[in-house]
Amino acid sequence: MESDNPGESFSKLRSWMFPIYRNELKKVIPLGLMMILISFNFWILHISKDTLVISAKHSGAEIINFLKLPIFIFSIFFVMFYAWISNRLRQRTIFFSIVGFFLVFFLLFNFFIYPNKESLNLFSPDEVLALKIKYPWFKWMFPVIGYWGYSLFYIFSELWGALVLSLLFWQFANHITTVEQSRRFYMLLGMFNGVGTILSGFFVTFYESSIKNTIDAYGAKLNDLLLLFSLFCVLILGIYYWIHKNVRVPVQLAVNTKSKKNKNKIRLSFVESFKYILKSRYVGYIALISISYNISINFVEVTWKSQVRELYQDPLAIEHYFSQVTVYIGFLVFFIGFFGAGFVRRFSWRLSALITPIVMTISGIFFFAFTLSKTHLTWAFGFLQMTPIALTVWIGQIHNLASRSCKYSFFAATKEMAFIPLDAELKVKGKAAVDILSGRLGKFGGSLVQSLLLSIPCFATQISIAPYLLVFLLIIFIVWISSINLLNKEFLRVAYGGPTSEDEAHEKES
C-alpha cells in the first residue's frame, strides 16, 4: 500500500504512529511547523476574543449569538472577494495578502483601538445598561454596538480560524498531497495542531506582562500577546515561502492540474462559482457536515461560556480558565493525532468521520441533561464538594474538550481528505464556500435560533432556553449522520472510480 517509496518499509509500530517516509519529511515537517504557528495564533485570539466580549461591563456570553450575524456578513463578502481574486492572482499572492491583512488589523487594534477604547466606544457602560433596561427585546445588541472595537476583534479572530487555519493552510496541504498520502499525513498534522494548542495555552496561563500597569493588567498582557501573534505571522509567511520553493507537487497532481489548465482555464464569477458549487452534491454534503458541526458546538458552547462568566468575574480569571482548557485540548489533540495516525488509513473514511458527531452529541446531551436537572441533583454537589455552577462549568468543559479534540483530529482529517480528489474549481472555490460560508452559516444558524429565543423577555438567559437547544441538537445529529453516509458513497466513487467498499479502495491504493 505504501507505494510512494517501495524501497522503504515500516515496522508495525511506526506504521501506526508515524507512517512517513524519509523523503517525505521535507514536506511534513515544514507543514507541521506552519500548523503549530497557525494553531498557536488561533488559540491566542480564541482565548482573548471570548475574554474581551464576555467580561466587558454589562455584557455576557449571550452577545456571542448576536456577533454571528456580522461574522456571517463578513464571510459572504470574503467568499465573493476570494472567488474574484482566485481568478486573477496566484495562490501564493493570496496567502500573503490575507495573512498580511490580519497582521495589520491586530497591530492596529493593539496600538490604537484598545488604548483609546474609552473615547472610541459608541456607548459608555452606564449607557449600555440604560439601553438594555429601556429596550429589553434588543438588550444584547447594545454591548455589540457600543463596544464596537471588541466586536471587530471578535469578528476577525473568528475569521483567522476560518480563513487561515481551515481554508488557506488545508488548501495548500491538499495541493501538494495525494489521497494516499493524506491517509498517513493528516492525523499527524492534527498532532502538530495539538502542539500549537498546548504551547498557546501554557503561554497565556503563565505569562505575566513586564509592563507594570495596575490599572489595566489585562490590557498589558493582551498587548504582549498580540505582538507575539504578529511575529508568528511573519514566521508563517516565511515557512510558506520555503515550502512553495522547495517542495514539489506530486506527479499525479501536477499532471492532472496541468492538463486541466491547458484544456480549459477556469475563470468564473462569484455567482457562476456558487451555482457551480450548488450543482455538486459532493460539495453539498461536505457543507452539510460543516454546518452541522458548527451549529452543534454553538448550542452547547455559548451556554457553557455563560456559566463561566457567572463563575468568574475578573477578565484575567476568565482568561486563565480558558487557557487551562486550551492546554487540555492541546494534549488530547496531540495524543489522538499521534496514536491515531494509522486509524484513518486502516479503517474506513466513514467510520473515522462518524466519531465526531457521536462524541459531540453524547457529551452535549449529558451537559444539557445535567443543566436542566440541577435542582434534583443536590446530593451530587455535596458528594463532589462543588457548587452547582462550578459543576455545570466542569461538565461543559468535558463537552468542549471532546468537541475540540475531535474537530482538530478526526473531523479535520476526514473533511480535508474529501476535497483532494475534486477538480481544480471545486478544490479552490468549493473549499472556500464550505470553510468560510457554510462554517459561518452553521454558527449563524445556531446563534439565530438562540438570539430569537433570547429576544423574548421571558427567556432572558442561556439557561432558560436550554431545553429547546437540546431538541435542536438531536435534529442536527440526524442530519449530520445522514450527510456522512451519503458523502461516503460519493467519496469512494470520485476518489477510487466507484469501488463498492473501503476494502476495494485500499486494494486500488496498493
ZIJOQUI-V289914 format. One record per backbone hydrogen bond with DSSP energy under -0.5 kcal/mol. NH is the residue of the N-H (numbers start at 1). CO is the residue of the C=O. If there is no record, write none. Layout:
nh: <NH,NH>
co: <CO,CO>
//
This chain:
nh: <3,5,6,8,15,16,17,18,20,24,25,25,27,28,29,31,32,33,34,35,36,37,38,39,40,41,42,43,44,45,46,47,48,49,50,51,52,53,54,55,56,59,63,64,65,66,67,67,68,70,71,72,73,74,75,76,77,78,79,80,81,82,83,84,85,86,87,88,89,94,95,96,97,98,99,100,101,102,103,104,105,106,107,108,109,110,111,112,113,114,116,117,120,121,122,123,128,129,130,131,132,133,134,135,138,139,141,142,142,143,144,145,146,147,148,148,151,152,153,154,155,156,157,158,159,160,161,162,163,164,165,166,167,168,169,170,171,172,173,174,175,176,176,177,182,183,184,184,185,186,188,189,190,191,192,193,194,195,196,197,198,199,200,201,202,203,204,205,206,207,212,213,220,221,222,223,224,225,226,227,228,229,230,231,232,233,234,235,236,237,238,239,240,241,242,243,244,245,246,247,248,254,255,256,257,258,259,260,261,262,263,264,266,273,274,275,276,277,278,279,280,281,284,285,286,287,288,289,290,291,292,293,294,295,296,297,298,299,300,301,302,303,304,305,306,307,308,309,310,311,312,318,319,320,321,322,323,324,325,326,327,328,329,330,331,332,333,334,335,336,337,338,339,340,341,342,343,344,346,347,352,353,354,355,355,357,358,359,360,361,362,363,364,365,366,367,368,369,370,371,372,373,373,374,376,377,380,381,382,383,384,385,386,391,392,393,394,395,396,397,398,399,400,401,402,403,404,405,406,407,408,409,411,412,413,414,415,416,417,418,419,419,420,420,421,422,427,428,429,430,431,432,433,434,435,436,437,438,439,440,441,442,443,444,445,446,447,448,449,450,451,452,453,454,455,456,457,459,460,465,465,466,468,469,470,471,472,473,474,475,476,477,478,479,480,481,482,483,484,485,486,487,488,489,490,491,492,493,494,495,496,497,498,499,505,506,507,508,509,510>
co: <1,2,3,5,11,12,13,14,18,21,21,22,24,24,25,27,28,29,30,31,32,33,34,35,36,37,38,39,40,41,42,43,44,45,46,47,48,49,50,51,52,56,60,61,62,62,63,64,64,66,67,68,69,70,71,72,73,74,75,76,77,78,79,80,81,82,84,85,85,90,91,92,93,94,95,96,97,98,99,100,101,102,103,104,105,106,107,108,108,109,112,114,116,117,146,146,124,125,126,127,128,129,130,131,135,136,138,138,139,139,140,141,142,143,145,146,147,148,149,150,151,152,153,154,155,156,157,158,159,160,160,161,162,163,164,165,167,168,169,170,171,172,173,174,178,179,180,181,181,182,185,185,186,187,188,189,190,191,192,193,194,195,196,197,198,199,200,201,202,203,210,211,216,217,218,219,220,221,222,223,224,225,226,227,228,229,230,231,232,233,234,235,236,237,238,239,240,241,242,243,246,250,251,252,253,254,255,256,257,258,259,260,264,269,270,271,272,273,274,275,277,279,280,281,282,283,284,285,286,287,288,289,290,291,292,293,294,295,296,297,298,299,300,301,302,303,304,305,306,307,308,314,315,316,317,318,319,320,321,322,323,324,325,326,327,328,329,330,331,332,333,334,335,336,338,16,340,340,342,343,348,349,350,351,352,353,354,355,356,357,358,359,360,361,362,363,364,365,366,367,368,369,370,371,373,374,377,377,378,379,380,381,381,387,388,389,390,391,392,393,394,395,396,397,398,399,400,401,402,403,404,406,406,407,409,410,411,412,413,414,415,416,416,417,417,419,423,424,425,425,426,428,429,430,431,432,432,433,434,436,437,438,439,440,441,442,443,444,445,446,447,448,449,450,451,453,455,456,458,461,462,463,465,465,466,467,468,469,470,471,472,473,474,475,476,477,478,479,480,481,482,483,484,485,486,487,488,489,490,491,492,493,492,492,501,502,503,504,505,506>
//
